[in-house]
Amino acid sequence: MTVAAELEALNGVQRALAELREPATAGTVMDRGLRALCEHTRFSRAILFRVVGSELVGEAIHFSEQPEWAAELLLESRRTRMPLHHMVLETEMLRRRTAGIVAHPQDDLRAFKPLTEPFRTRSYAAAPLLPAGQVVGFLHADLYFEPGQDVDELDRVVLAAFTEGFALALHRAVLVDRLAQQRQELRRLLGEAGGLADTMGALDAQLSRADEDLHASLRSAGSRAGTAPADERLQSLLTPRELEVLQLMAEGATNAAIARQLVVSDQTAKTHVSHVLRKLRATNRAEAVSRFHAITQRASG
């Protein structure tokens, strides 16, 4: 292993990681990352596994040749999950959180034969993904399409360096995806809230119109029944307590005076006055008293 070879290998890692700088979805980062690894380093095959419980499940794959075979093996890696128990070499890598080499998987009892055999693996390097201090997956890579060549220590270092940057790019993409989903959910909730507000606004308008209709009906009834007592019409609109308040208002009583007269708090008296103003559609006390006198005068006239 020469210094020139090491520099060239690390330059390849930098070029591969440079292709992951642009923001993208998690799926795009996976595909782009595996392809970049095979294009800028010695590796010709790469597969990404994710940790599901205590198993490794194939997530993405890239072969520099024979893409149809790659697709078949990705499906196989999803059907045949690699268990992470003490006999599997990946378990040791997971525990140590370091990259490793499996030199002779066909002969090594610790290699997972249900996958190494269909992959026809001669040797491979593997590295755990630790984007936030926790192993979430593994990246496997080999030199299958380079006849007579097996992975070596430099390949292990290259894969470890690439996987560190790849894990961060993938973690960022996952967070961006989640943020996009949350924004979409927020827009949906805001849309529902807007619809509810429109509905409430329409209901409020209907209630206002109904209130106006009620007042109009009462005024009309009062004008038609000129001999009907004023109290009868006002009773249809105000509560007995509010009638008392209106009478005191007509006599010029202040809120404090109304409170003393009715033996209630000043705030309660103020609330009664507000209700009277609203029900008489009056903007102030003077207007309410004026309407009160108008009704009573019509009744007596």
Disulfide bonds with the S-S distance in Angstrom:
none
